[in-house]
Amino acid sequence: MKQMIANGRAEQHHSDVNLKGKRCVLTGATSGVGWEAAKALAAHQASIVMINRNQEKSEKACENIRSTYHVECDYLIADFINLEEVHKVADYLNNSDRGIDILINNAGMYCTTKTYTKDHLETVFCVNHLASFILTYKLMEKLKKNSSSRIIQVNSQAHRFNGLNITDLNWEKRHYIGLRGYGASKMRSCLQSGNLPIY
């Protein structure tokens, strides 16, 4: 808990880098951390591609970005509870002629009760971990074509609540506790692929 408080009070880093000509794909960008990241990147002149689940909010967010920062902003719709939709947006991006300079996996959720997706996957783990893993994995070759591309995994201090048990990812053998389920979903592996850093 002390470390969480200390991190929350830490001085924020600032940058004056110019991202003009860079294309940034980020998930869960209509509110919270994702929305703030989208605005910050747009303020540095990056073009934005949002992947969100709500079309109306996505349209309003893009309109705001375009009018305020005068950069390109587009969106794709995918609900990360449905992995078929994650595959579809990844395929769409892969088939696009345009490259990706930055991928930010931000979309996430928290539940106090255990629920399952239509594929019988624990919902929080599916949204917070599996969906972003699939998106990243499918876009990896496209990202690697650009030696300066970056992947950012938006995490939290919640991994300290633990809960990850690889023999019971669906919480079928244990009592589900919201904080521990969320913590399990935030226990991401740090992968390296060639010269492509994952933060």
ZARO-587205 format. One record per residue (C-alpha): residue in three letters; x negated, y, z negated. Coordinates in steps of 0.05 Angstrom, whole numbers, plus 5000, padded with zeros to 4 digits. Each point is the difference from the previous one (the first is absolute). Example, Ala and Ser with C-alpha at 12.3 -4.5 7.8 and 13.67 -1.06 7.14 Angstrom:
2
ALA475449104844
SER497350695013
# end
This chain:
199
MET500050005000
LYS494250484984
GLN497149895069
MET506750135033
ILE500750664963
ALA492850205016
ASN501049855074
GLY506450415001
ARG496450604971
ALA493949945045
GLU498350575047
GLN502949915070
HIS495249975059
HIS500650515055
SER497749995072
ASP499650505057
VAL499049475054
ASN503450145067
LEU504049405024
LYS502350305066
GLY500549445051
LYS500649464947
ARG506249564996
CYS502349784931
VAL505149444987
LEU502949984931
THR505549614966
GLY505350244951
ALA499050735019
THR506750344985
SER498850124926
GLY494949964944
VAL492749855014
GLY501449825073
TRP503450675014
GLU494450394966
ALA494849615040
ALA503750135065
LYS500150754986
ALA492750024979
LEU497849635063
ALA504350445044
ALA497150624966
HIS493249755024
GLN503049945071
ALA500849245004
SER505849735041
ILE504749584958
VAL503749355012
MET504549814942
ILE502749304987
ASN506250074956
ARG506549644987
ASN504750605005
GLN501150335067
GLU503450634976
LYS494650154949
SER494749845052
GLU502950495050
LYS500250554948
ALA492949864977
CYS497350025071
GLU503750655015
ASN497050304938
ILE492949775019
ARG500750265071
SER502850684982
THR495350124941
TYR493349735026
HIS501150005076
VAL497549295010
GLU503049385031
CYS504449594954
ASP503849365019
TYR503149444960
LEU501649265004
ILE505349664959
ALA498549374960
ASP502549754934
PHE494349634967
ILE504849524966
ASN500849715070
LEU493349745026
GLU502849925070
GLU500650765003
VAL492850074977
HIS497749555056
LYS504150405050
VAL497050684982
ALA493049704999
ASP501149715070
TYR502750675024
LEU493850364975
ASN495449475029
ASN503350075068
SER499450764999
ASP494550315042
ARG498250464942
GLY495049804947
ILE500550054925
ASP494850394960
ILE502949924930
LEU504949484972
ILE502950154932
ASN503949454966
ASN504350374949
ALA507049705002
GLY502049684935
MET505549854950
TYR501349814928
CYS505649564973
THR501949844928
THR503449355021
LYS497649435044
THR502949995070
TYR498349635064
THR499750185074
LYS503649605053
ASP493549615008
HIS500349824926
LEU494150434982
GLU499950404935
THR502050695024
VAL494950444966
PHE494149565021
CYS502749975071
VAL500750765007
ASN493850214961
HIS495249475023
LEU502149535056
ALA502950535046
SER493950454998
PHE495449405007
ILE503749775063
LEU500050715029
THR492550084987
TYR498249305026
LYS503950105065
LEU497050695012
MET492949804981
GLU497349895071
LYS502950665024
LEU496850364941
LYS493349665011
LYS499650295070
ASN499050674966
SER493649984958
SER502250604959
SER507049734982
ARG501949914928
ILE505149614960
ILE502650274934
GLN503949564952
VAL503950444952
ASN499849644934
SER501450184928
GLN497849854929
ALA505649484997
HIS495149445016
ARG498150064927
PHE506849694982
ASN497649385037
GLY505249465014
LEU496549715061
ASN500449245000
ILE498349705067
THR503549354981
ASP506550384986
LEU500450615046
ASN507649945002
TRP500850014924
GLU503949355000
LYS496349704941
ARG499450624956
HIS504550534971
TYR499950615045
ILE498050664969
GLY500450625045
LEU493250294980
ARG496449345008
GLY503449875067
TYR497950695024
GLY493049884972
ALA499449355037
SER501950345065
LYS494450514990
MET494549494991
ARG497350105070
SER493949655027
CYS494550465024
LEU498449755070
GLN494450205046
SER500149885074
GLY493750195037
ASN498750754993
LEU507350164984
PRO500650234928
ILE506449874961
TYR501050484942
# end
